[in-house]
Amino acid sequence: MDTKKIVEELLATGLTQAQLAELVPCSQSLIAAFVGGSRGKQTSFVIVDRLQKLHAMRCDEQSQEPEAEKETV
């Protein structure tokens, strides 16, 4: 999965760019660059690894919710 998609899906969980940047940690402008598609091809392995781990924790958990719970959210 590419970095832009990972960041977009993390932001879709309700995080702001600033909150995501704090969790990674990195700058909010780097998160904005990922969203804009101007960064991602040669990004630090450490940043990408942290984004992937956050994605696994936040996005994979949401996709595993039972259908009945998804409808009420």
Backbone bond lengths (Angstrom), bond angles and torsions (degrees), N, CA, C in turn:
res aa  C-N    CA-C-N  psi(-1)  N-CA   C-N-CA  omega(-1)  CA-C   N-CA-C  phi
1 M - - - 1.445 - - 1.527 108.18 -
2 D 1.324 116.61 138.22 1.457 117.71 -177.66 1.530 111.89 -81.79
3 T 1.308 115.12 160.76 1.462 121.78 -174.34 1.520 112.03 -60.74
4 K 1.322 117.59 -40.02 1.463 120.92 179.96 1.524 110.07 -59.69
5 K 1.316 116.89 -45.94 1.468 120.76 -179.15 1.523 111.11 -65.06
6 I 1.326 117.41 -41.34 1.466 121.20 177.91 1.524 110.15 -58.72
7 V 1.332 116.32 -48.51 1.466 120.72 -178.55 1.523 110.63 -64.40
8 E 1.320 117.81 -43.88 1.469 120.43 179.27 1.526 111.34 -60.43
9 E 1.323 117.27 -41.84 1.466 120.13 179.60 1.526 111.63 -68.60
10 L 1.328 117.29 -35.97 1.467 119.96 175.95 1.527 110.43 -65.70
11 L 1.316 117.44 -41.75 1.464 120.65 178.45 1.531 110.81 -65.78
12 A 1.316 116.88 -31.46 1.466 121.06 178.74 1.527 112.06 -67.82
13 T 1.333 117.34 -15.93 1.474 119.85 177.21 1.524 111.62 -78.46
14 G 1.324 117.03 -4.71 1.457 120.50 178.34 1.514 114.03 111.47
15 L 1.319 117.05 -4.06 1.466 119.89 176.87 1.521 110.08 -72.97
16 T 1.319 116.49 146.53 1.457 120.32 169.73 1.522 107.84 -87.37
17 Q 1.322 116.78 166.63 1.459 119.72 176.78 1.526 110.39 -60.16
18 A 1.319 117.53 -39.75 1.466 121.32 -179.88 1.525 110.95 -65.07
19 Q 1.324 117.54 -41.47 1.469 120.72 179.40 1.522 110.59 -65.70
20 L 1.318 116.67 -42.54 1.461 120.67 178.77 1.528 110.15 -63.34
21 A 1.320 116.46 -43.03 1.463 120.61 178.79 1.526 110.99 -60.30
22 E 1.312 116.60 -38.82 1.465 120.36 178.92 1.528 111.48 -66.76
23 L 1.325 117.12 -37.19 1.458 121.24 -179.81 1.525 112.74 -69.99
24 V 1.333 117.12 -32.06 1.468 120.05 -171.88 1.535 113.73 -65.63
25 P 1.243 127.02 -50.28 1.458 134.09 -17.46 1.533 112.07 -83.92
26 C 1.322 113.57 145.00 1.460 122.29 175.17 1.525 106.46 -160.76
27 S 1.301 117.62 -174.97 1.460 120.10 179.93 1.530 110.30 -83.96
28 Q 1.316 115.53 153.57 1.462 120.91 176.34 1.526 109.47 -64.71
29 S 1.327 116.83 -32.39 1.464 119.23 179.88 1.533 111.41 -66.61
30 L 1.329 117.87 -30.19 1.468 120.55 175.60 1.528 109.73 -67.97
31 I 1.328 117.45 -42.10 1.472 120.84 176.68 1.526 109.60 -60.38
32 A 1.333 116.95 -44.49 1.470 120.95 178.56 1.524 110.80 -61.33
33 A 1.335 116.95 -37.79 1.468 120.58 178.38 1.527 111.31 -65.70
34 F 1.331 117.21 -38.02 1.465 119.90 175.90 1.522 110.28 -61.97
35 V 1.324 116.50 -45.84 1.469 121.40 -178.92 1.527 109.90 -61.94
36 G 1.317 116.06 -40.43 1.462 120.60 -179.94 1.514 113.99 -76.40
37 G 1.319 116.53 -9.81 1.452 120.67 178.15 1.517 114.31 82.06
38 S 1.338 117.16 8.65 1.455 118.91 -178.59 1.526 113.17 -89.46
39 R 1.322 117.86 -3.69 1.460 122.99 176.08 1.518 108.43 -133.83
40 G 1.311 116.31 160.30 1.451 118.95 174.32 1.507 114.63 136.55
41 K 1.324 117.58 -29.29 1.456 118.86 -176.51 1.524 112.31 -75.73
42 Q 1.326 117.60 -34.61 1.461 120.80 -179.79 1.525 110.00 -127.96
43 T 1.284 116.06 49.69 1.451 122.08 -178.85 1.522 110.43 -84.11
44 S 1.304 115.71 150.39 1.456 121.62 178.33 1.524 110.65 -53.02
45 F 1.319 115.90 134.81 1.461 120.72 178.32 1.523 110.53 -57.90
46 V 1.323 116.62 -38.65 1.467 121.12 -177.90 1.530 110.51 -62.34
47 I 1.325 117.44 -44.86 1.472 121.62 -179.91 1.527 109.83 -64.04
48 V 1.320 117.42 -47.15 1.469 121.12 -179.46 1.524 110.34 -62.84
49 D 1.315 117.16 -41.43 1.459 120.78 178.74 1.527 111.01 -61.04
50 R 1.320 117.07 -44.09 1.472 120.41 179.15 1.522 111.34 -65.74
51 L 1.333 117.08 -40.42 1.464 120.16 177.13 1.526 110.62 -62.13
52 Q 1.334 117.22 -42.70 1.466 120.74 179.65 1.524 111.22 -64.00
53 K 1.321 117.67 -40.25 1.466 120.49 178.70 1.523 111.19 -66.33
54 L 1.338 117.38 -42.80 1.465 120.33 176.42 1.525 110.75 -61.84
55 H 1.328 115.77 -40.76 1.462 120.80 179.44 1.524 109.94 -61.83
56 A 1.322 116.30 -44.18 1.461 120.13 179.95 1.529 110.67 -62.08
57 M 1.327 116.75 -39.85 1.463 120.18 -178.60 1.529 111.92 -72.67
58 R 1.321 117.99 -45.35 1.462 121.00 -172.41 1.526 113.58 -88.36
59 C 1.313 117.08 -43.20 1.464 120.25 -173.72 1.520 112.52 -85.54
60 D 1.323 117.55 -39.33 1.457 120.08 179.32 1.523 111.43 -67.00
61 E 1.335 117.02 -35.49 1.464 120.45 176.91 1.519 110.76 -62.39
62 Q 1.316 117.12 -41.90 1.461 120.61 -179.26 1.517 111.86 -67.47
63 S 1.325 116.92 -34.97 1.461 119.04 -179.04 1.524 112.25 -75.00
64 Q 1.339 117.38 -13.22 1.457 120.70 -179.95 1.523 113.04 -96.29
65 E 1.337 117.57 0.04 1.465 120.10 178.16 1.531 109.50 -65.32
66 P 1.330 116.92 142.98 1.462 118.66 175.87 1.531 110.43 -60.27
67 E 1.311 116.53 150.71 1.461 121.93 -177.66 1.527 112.91 -55.09
68 A 1.326 117.61 -38.64 1.462 121.02 -178.83 1.528 110.23 -62.54
69 E 1.321 117.54 -38.72 1.458 120.59 179.87 1.516 110.96 -71.07
70 K 1.320 118.66 -36.02 1.459 121.96 179.69 1.522 110.67 -62.57
71 E 1.325 117.08 -37.74 1.452 120.19 -176.97 1.521 112.08 -69.30
72 T 1.331 118.38 -29.15 1.446 120.48 -177.40 1.521 112.45 -87.55
73 V 1.308 118.03 -11.26 1.468 120.94 -176.83 1.492 110.34 -80.81
